[in-house]
Amino acid sequence: MSEMQVSPADMRSAAAAARSAAEGARGRGSSGHLATAASAIPGAQSAGFLAELGDGWDSDVEAWTDRVLAFAGDVEQASAVAESTDAAVDGLFGGLGGLLGGTAGP
């Protein structure tokens, strides 16, 4: 049988770090800056692609942000499940220690 141990506190910390990174990235697109750069290069046909590149970058950053925020929510939910499972198991078996001569609970 395999064993898996989790630390709900570490999971919450990781979720908070992911959420912070996503919130820091949101709205920090480059389309405005690239459009400004493109306007500074009059007559260059390729300069028009800078604004297009910026729009694509903005969309990609927003999509990444959405995925990271969803991941952080999933990790927080898994942390809550792990904690409630631990509490339920402790409630079921925690008292056995006293009956068997040991100590009850963690």
C-alpha positions in Angstrom: 0.0 0.0 0.0 1.3 3.4 -0.8 1.2 6.3 1.6 0.7 10.0 1.0 1.1 12.7 3.6 0.0 16.3 3.1 0.4 19.4 5.1 -2.7 21.6 4.8 -0.8 24.6 6.1 1.8 24.2 3.3 -0.9 23.7 0.8 -2.6 26.9 1.8 0.7 28.7 1.7 1.4 27.4 -1.9 -2.1 28.4 -2.9 -1.5 31.9 -1.5 1.8 32.2 -3.4 0.2 31.1 -6.7 -2.7 33.5 -6.1 -0.3 36.4 -5.4 1.7 35.6 -8.6 -1.5 35.5 -10.7 -2.9 38.7 -9.2 0.5 40.4 -9.8 0.4 39.4 -13.5 -3.2 40.4 -14.1 -3.5 43.7 -16.0 0.3 43.9 -16.7 0.0 43.4 -20.4 2.2 44.9 -23.0 -0.1 45.9 -25.8 -0.2 49.6 -24.9 3.6 49.8 -24.7 4.1 47.9 -28.0 1.5 50.0 -29.8 3.5 53.1 -28.6 6.7 51.6 -29.9 5.1 50.8 -33.2 3.8 54.4 -33.6 7.4 55.6 -33.1 8.5 53.7 -36.2 6.6 55.4 -39.0 6.5 53.6 -42.3 7.8 50.3 -41.1 5.4 47.6 -42.2 6.6 45.2 -39.5 5.8 47.8 -36.7 2.1 47.0 -37.1 2.8 43.5 -35.8 4.0 44.9 -32.5 0.4 45.9 -31.5 -0.8 42.5 -32.6 2.0 40.8 -30.6 1.0 42.9 -27.5 -2.7 41.9 -27.8 -1.7 38.2 -28.1 0.6 38.6 -25.1 -2.2 40.3 -23.1 -4.6 37.4 -23.9 -2.0 34.8 -22.9 -1.2 36.5 -19.6 -4.9 36.7 -18.8 -5.5 33.1 -19.7 -2.5 32.1 -17.5 -3.8 34.2 -14.6 -7.2 32.5 -14.8 -5.6 29.0 -14.8 -3.3 29.8 -11.9 -6.2 31.2 -9.9 -8.3 28.1 -10.6 -5.3 26.0 -9.5 -4.9 27.9 -6.3 -8.6 27.4 -5.6 -8.3 23.7 -6.2 -5.3 23.5 -3.8 -7.2 25.4 -1.1 -10.2 23.0 -1.6 -7.9 20.0 -1.3 -6.4 21.5 1.8 -9.8 21.8 3.4 -10.7 18.3 2.5 -7.4 17.0 4.0 -8.1 18.9 7.2 -11.7 17.7 7.5 -10.7 14.1 6.8 -8.0 14.3 9.5 -10.6 15.7 11.9 -13.1 13.0 11.1 -10.5 10.2 11.5 -9.3 11.7 14.8 -12.9 11.8 15.9 -13.5 8.2 15.1 -10.2 6.7 16.3 -8.7 9.4 18.6 -10.5 8.0 21.7 -9.2 4.5 21.1 -5.8 5.5 22.5 -7.4 6.0 26.0 -9.2 2.7 25.8 -6.0 0.8 24.9 -3.8 2.5 27.4 -2.3 5.2 25.2 -3.1 8.8 24.8 -6.1 10.1 22.8 -5.7 12.5 19.9 -2.6 13.9 18.2 
